[in-house]
Amino acid sequence: MYGPFFAFLYGWATFAVMQCGSIAAIAYVFAEYATQFVRLPEFSPGIASWSLHVPFVGDVSPLKEIGVKGVAAGLIVLLTAINYLGVRFGGLVQNIFTVAKVAAMLLLVLGRSCCPLAALLQI
């Protein structure tokens, strides 16, 4: 609508900022939830508290929650490698995750409706 130059700028902004930010946020939330099931390694409080001051941003602590950040980065690398291997394999992995999500939702629905204790506890 605004011409090829603005389309070019929008394409690069989507690639460099919007998509990367959303992928990183989803991976980080996944890693945060993973800490509920698996204890992730962390640096000692002295090392983790080290911070760097970035003008107009504030203090940044890159070593804090290093386990969560490592899982998030590993997840991004793993899914990138899966997509690099091909569309067919990436689609298979996506189908497996979709079936797992639907099965988990069905188990929640069945567990709530079939469990008499859930009705008593008003869960």
N, C-alpha and C positions, 0 to 999 in steps of 0.2 A: 504494500500500500504506500509506503514512504520511499521506496526505491531500493536498489541493490546495496547501497552503502549502509543504510540502517538495518537491512536484513543481515548483512555481514556482521555488524556490531552486535546485533541481538544474538546471532548464532554463537559468536565467541563468548558473549556474556553468559549465555546458557551453559556452554561447555565449561568455562573457567570458574563460574561462581555458583549458579543455581543448582545444576546437577551435582557438582562436587559437594556442595554444602548439604544437600538433602541426603546423599549417599553417606556422608560422614556422620550426620545426625542419626540416621537409622542404625548404622553399625555401632555407634556409641551407645545407643539405648539398648540394643541387643546385648552388648558386652556388659552393661550395667545390670541387666536382668540375669546374665550368666553368673554374676557374683552371688546370686541367691542359691545356686546349686553347686558351684565350684569356687573354692577359695583361690583367688589369684595372687601371684607374688607381688609384693610391694617393696619399695626401698625403705630404709629406716627413716624415722621422722626427721632426723637431721638432714639427710640427703633430699628427701621429698620436699622439705620446706624451702629449698633454694629457689629463688625467683629472679626474674629478669624484668627490669622496668622498660616498657615500650611506650614511647611518647604517644599521647592521645588515646592510648588503650588502657594502660595501667600495668599492674604487676602480672606477669605470666609465670606460672609454675609448671615447666614442662615435665618434671620428674614426678609430680604428684599423680597418684592413681595410674602408675605405669602399667600395671597389669590389665586394667580396663582398656587403656589406649592401645596396648599391644594386641589384645584380642580383636578390637575394632579394626586395627590395621591389617591383622592377619585375615580377618573375614573379607575385607575389601580385596586383598591380594588373591585369596582363594576364589572368590566369585568372579574376579577379573580373569583368572586363569581358566575357570570353567567356561566362561563366555568366549575366551580366545580359542579354546579347543574346537568350537563349532556351534552352529545354531542348533543342530539336532541334539547334541549332548546338553547344551544349556537349556533347551526346552524340556528335556527329560528331567533334569534337576528341578526345574521350575514346577513341572507336573507333580513330582514327588513331594515337594514342599506344599503344594496346593492341596493334595490329598491328605497330607498330615494335618494341615490346618483345619480342613473340613472335618476330619475324623476327631480332632480335639474338640471342636465345637459341638459335634454330635454327642461325644462322651459327656460334656458338660450338661447338655440338655437332658440326656438320659439319666445322668447321675442325680440331677435335681428332681426329675419327675419320679424316679424309681426309689429314691432313698427316703424312707419315712423320717429319718432323723433330720434331714434337711427341712422338711415341713415343720417339725417341732422347733428347730432353731431359727426359722425364718431366714434362711440363707438365700 
